Amino acid sequence: MRTDAFSSLAVAVHDAAYRARPFYFDDEQQALLNRIRDAWGEDCVIQISNGRLKIFAEEGRFEFFSRVELFDAIAARTLKRSNR
């Protein structure tokens, strides 16, 4: 049995779950999405467009223009949630 990249890709192409996802996130991106969901809730909607990240959550709509802004908001919300 071959285990090179091409044979793995061939198997993956036939996997319905693999084809259903339009793209995959790398570990850093997935970790950031998990942090956002931990802070705003699992049901929040995350939109990235025009250099902005928007979060639509039960508490309202939030818009961030920089990583620093986003990370500060995540830290504040995480701290707020842990103090409950």
Secondary structure, DSSP 8 states (H G I E B T S, - for coil): ---SHHHHHHHHHT-HHHHH-S----HHHHHHHHHHHHHH-TT-EEEEETTEEEEEETTEEEEESSHHHHHHHHHHHHHHHHT-
